[in-house]
Structure formats: C-alpha cells, structure tokens
Amino acid sequence: MSIEFFITSLIVVLMPGAGSIYTISTGLFRGWRSSIVAAFGCTAGIIPHLLFSILVLSSVYEYSREAFQVIKYIGAVYLLYLAYSMWRESGVSQFLENSDQKKDKLKIILNAVFINLFNPKLSIFFLAFLPLFVSLESEFPVVQFIFLSIIFMLMTLIVFIIYGLFAHNVSKYFRKSGVLYIWTQRAFAIIFVILGAKLLIMEI
C-alpha cells in the first residue's frame, strides 16, 4: 500500500456524504452506541460496490445505463424518505441510550446499509479510483484490489465512528434546548433532501 493511496483514501473518506451525515445525525440524536452501529452499516453498504468493481461492471454500465438510472432513483427516493422521517420525528426525544432497543438498532443499520447500497456513484468511484493503485505487473491483481478495498473500508469505519462519537459529545451541549434540538434535527432533514435532489440530477 502506497502513501499516495492512504492520503487519497483518507481525503475521500473525510469528504461529507450521505453516509457520514447519517452517522453524525445518529450520534447527535440517538447516542454513541447507535452511531457506531450506523458506521458499521454504512461500511457494509460499500461491499456490494466493491464486488461490482471486482467483477468489472464497467462493461455492464456501458451497455445498461438504464440499470444504473434505476438504482440512482431508488437511492434518491430513499434519501427523501429519510428526510421526511427525520422531519416528522423532530422534537421527539431520540436519545435511546438507556432503552437500547434491538429493533431500533436494526432499523439504524438497515438505513445505513441502504444509504450506500443505492448510491451508484460509489460503484463508478471504485471502478475509477482503486484500479489506479493496482500494479499491472502484480501476479495477483485481484488479490491486491481486494486488499486495498479492505483498507479503504477500515478507514471508512474508523472515520465514521470518530464522526459519530464526536457528534454524541457535542449533542450534550444542546440536549436541554428544545428549540435548538428541533431545528438541528430539521436541518439534517433538509440536508438529506439536498443530497436526494443532487442524486436525482447527477449525470452518470
């Protein structure tokens, strides 16, 4: 693994996206344990895109733009659904640290997985990004590709966990302020609307 791969991957992971926004919002409104669950879910949502890349779906993309368009629309609608759910729940206490309900954790991890699963931009990103760091002279290029993919996923998981824990620590400063709590939650709902709209108009 080259230092160029590490630095570039870190920059990419640190960039704000739907997954990181969801993890941060989960840390703010549902507690640090739930934010870790969200981080794992977002990381797991990357796996199908990596598998697509390993199977070289660039040829499929070339001859089936419609399939990618459908995935894009599903992802956009799902982000809008999350925005609606968050807006609807604004003002309702989401700090569930004490209840630790299994059903709630399952919902969080499924939301996190689906956020990245229905983002076709990830497949295109990995098809264009990871091959740059795979040596053409390697005896087992697929193994090297998988190794780099695992490193990228570990970096994603660690950064997202840090995001979630930081968000949880910040949340205690406004937890007692009802108005601030409500409008912070609604602000995240608006962010999801923007992300969904951006995905809809994104050219693939």
C-alpha positions as MATLAB code, in Angstrom:
seq = 'MSIEFFITSLIVVLMPGAGSIYTISTGLFRGWRSSIVAAFGCTAGIIPHLLFSILVLSSVYEYSREAFQVIKYIGAVYLLYLAYSMWRESGVSQFLENSDQKKDKLKIILNAVFINLFNPKLSIFFLAFLPLFVSLESEFPVVQFIFLSIIFMLMTLIVFIIYGLFAHNVSKYFRKSGVLYIWTQRAFAIIFVILGAKLLIMEI';
ca = [
       0.000    0.000    0.000;
       1.452    3.322   -1.100;
       1.360    6.550    0.876;
      -0.474    8.104   -2.088;
      -3.285    5.572   -1.706;
      -3.516    6.205    2.032;
      -3.642   10.003    1.706;
      -6.075    9.977   -1.211;
      -8.363    7.465    0.511;
      -8.328    9.482    3.725;
      -9.332   12.630    1.845;
     -12.160   10.761    0.120;
     -13.414    9.256    3.397;
     -13.297   12.616    5.180;
     -15.408   14.268    2.476;
     -19.026   14.738    3.629;
     -21.563   12.418    2.051;
     -24.874   10.742    2.825;
     -23.207    8.027    4.930;
     -21.174   10.388    7.097;
     -24.133   12.752    7.505;
     -26.336    9.859    8.632;
     -23.708    8.668   11.118;
     -23.292   12.165   12.548;
     -27.041   12.700   12.858;
     -27.373    9.315   14.564;
     -24.669   10.291   17.060;
     -26.450   13.568   17.763;
     -29.958   12.222   18.215;
     -29.631    8.564   19.211;
     -26.391    8.265   21.163;
     -22.872    6.945   20.690;
     -23.768    3.248   20.563;
     -26.230    3.857   17.748;
     -23.664    5.963   15.872;
     -21.230    3.029   15.918;
     -23.999    0.791   14.560;
     -24.595    3.349   11.792;
     -20.863    3.431   10.994;
     -20.798   -0.349   10.602;
     -23.931   -0.215    8.450;
     -22.510    2.450    6.138;
     -19.300    0.454    5.771;
     -21.244   -2.723    4.994;
     -23.149   -0.810    2.321;
     -19.876   -0.333    0.447;
     -19.297   -4.079   -0.010;
     -21.666   -4.580   -2.989;
     -20.000   -1.697   -4.843;
     -16.587   -3.224   -4.259;
     -17.840   -6.572   -5.534;
     -19.245   -4.855   -8.616;
     -15.864   -3.263   -9.185;
     -14.011   -6.546   -8.741;
     -16.306   -8.150  -11.331;
     -15.545   -5.256  -13.687;
     -19.052   -3.962  -14.194;
     -17.796   -1.142  -16.363;
     -18.956   -3.168  -19.372;
     -22.404   -3.546  -17.824;
     -22.523    0.194  -17.232;
     -21.601    0.878  -20.832;
     -24.469   -1.201  -22.220;
     -27.048   -0.746  -19.454;
     -27.261    2.857  -18.323;
     -30.919    2.223  -17.520;
     -29.996   -0.154  -14.692;
     -27.785    2.485  -13.078;
     -30.519    5.100  -13.543;
     -32.998    2.909  -11.663;
     -30.546    2.461   -8.786;
     -29.962    6.200   -8.742;
     -33.680    6.958   -8.485;
     -34.172    4.394   -5.720;
     -31.325    5.963   -3.752;
     -32.720    9.468   -4.194;
     -36.208    8.429   -3.084;
     -34.755    6.652   -0.055;
     -32.837    9.773    1.000;
     -36.043   11.796    0.673;
     -37.826    9.211    2.813;
     -35.142    9.561    5.492;
     -35.547   13.337    5.336;
     -39.307   13.005    5.818;
     -38.851   10.609    8.737;
     -36.335   12.875   10.445;
     -38.502   15.963    9.977;
     -41.546   14.124   11.317;
     -39.644   12.936   14.387;
     -38.162   16.368   15.153;
     -38.992   17.363   18.676;
     -39.375   13.760   19.806;
     -36.547   12.607   22.051;
     -34.263   10.242   20.161;
     -31.723    9.667   22.935;
     -32.269    5.958   23.382;
     -29.101    5.119   25.272;
     -30.994    3.646   28.209;
     -33.571    1.635   26.273;
     -31.038    0.107   23.873;
     -33.820   -1.461   21.819;
     -32.720   -4.151   19.372;
     -35.432   -3.091   16.938;
     -34.075    0.446   16.852;
     -30.519   -0.760   16.217;
     -31.719   -2.981   13.375;
     -33.521   -0.023   11.777;
     -30.388    2.113   12.052;
     -28.087   -0.452   10.473;
     -30.559   -1.143    7.644;
     -30.907    2.580    6.927;
     -27.124    2.924    6.900;
     -26.648   -0.032    4.557;
     -29.324    1.163    2.140;
     -27.908    4.700    2.022;
     -24.680    3.442    0.466;
     -26.206    0.452   -1.310;
     -28.421    2.638   -3.507;
     -25.710    5.092   -4.435;
     -24.439    4.158   -7.927;
     -21.790    6.863   -7.670;
     -19.872    4.549   -5.327;
     -19.574    1.838   -7.973;
     -18.315    4.345  -10.511;
     -15.938    5.788   -7.917;
     -14.337    2.446   -7.083;
     -14.079    1.477  -10.728;
     -12.173    4.683  -11.423;
     -10.246    5.035   -8.150;
      -8.944    1.709   -6.843;
      -7.520    0.406  -10.154;
      -5.136    3.381  -10.150;
      -3.272    1.791   -7.252;
      -3.242   -1.788   -8.527;
       0.057   -2.691  -10.147;
      -0.283   -4.049  -13.673;
       2.804   -6.121  -13.004;
       1.237   -7.793   -9.973;
       0.941  -11.579  -10.218;
      -2.418  -11.451   -8.427;
      -4.032   -8.070   -9.209;
      -7.450   -9.167   -7.911;
      -5.945  -10.015   -4.518;
      -4.267   -6.605   -4.429;
      -7.575   -4.961   -5.365;
      -9.378   -6.777   -2.540;
      -6.628   -5.822   -0.072;
      -6.916   -2.140   -0.992;
     -10.686   -2.384   -0.740;
     -10.467   -3.778    2.788;
      -8.066   -0.995    3.803;
     -10.469    1.609    2.400;
     -13.398    0.075    4.285;
     -11.445    0.015    7.554;
     -10.565    3.675    7.098;
     -14.224    4.455    6.403;
     -15.336    2.605    9.526;
     -12.796    4.323   11.795;
     -13.512    7.814   10.457;
     -17.282    7.338   10.683;
     -17.012    6.055   14.261;
     -14.987    9.152   15.158;
     -17.619   11.334   13.483;
     -20.386    9.632   15.455;
     -18.602    9.828   18.813;
     -17.743   13.485   18.239;
     -21.371   14.225   17.353;
     -22.550   12.491   20.532;
     -20.165   14.536   22.676;
     -21.355   17.748   21.038;
     -25.016   16.818   21.483;
     -24.894   17.229   25.255;
     -24.431   20.978   24.844;
     -27.812   21.467   23.227;
     -29.707   18.423   24.549;
     -31.589   20.563   27.045;
     -32.543   23.187   24.461;
     -35.791   22.048   22.848;
     -35.796   24.664   20.084;
     -32.155   24.070   19.138;
     -32.716   20.318   19.217;
     -35.739   20.512   16.914;
     -34.125   22.796   14.349;
     -30.863   20.868   14.311;
     -32.822   17.737   13.518;
     -34.773   19.556   10.810;
     -31.526   20.920    9.384;
     -30.290   17.358    8.886;
     -33.616   16.513    7.228;
     -33.046   19.387    4.786;
     -29.509   18.116    4.106;
     -30.947   14.718    3.143;
     -33.404   16.448    0.799;
     -30.484   18.261   -0.860;
     -28.494   15.024   -1.166;
     -31.504   13.244   -2.654;
     -32.098   16.042   -5.156;
     -28.425   16.060   -6.077;
     -28.528   12.325   -6.710;
     -31.580   12.757   -8.947;
     -29.894   15.305  -11.193;
     -26.476   13.635  -11.097;
     -25.199   12.678  -14.513;
     -23.918    9.092  -14.593;
];
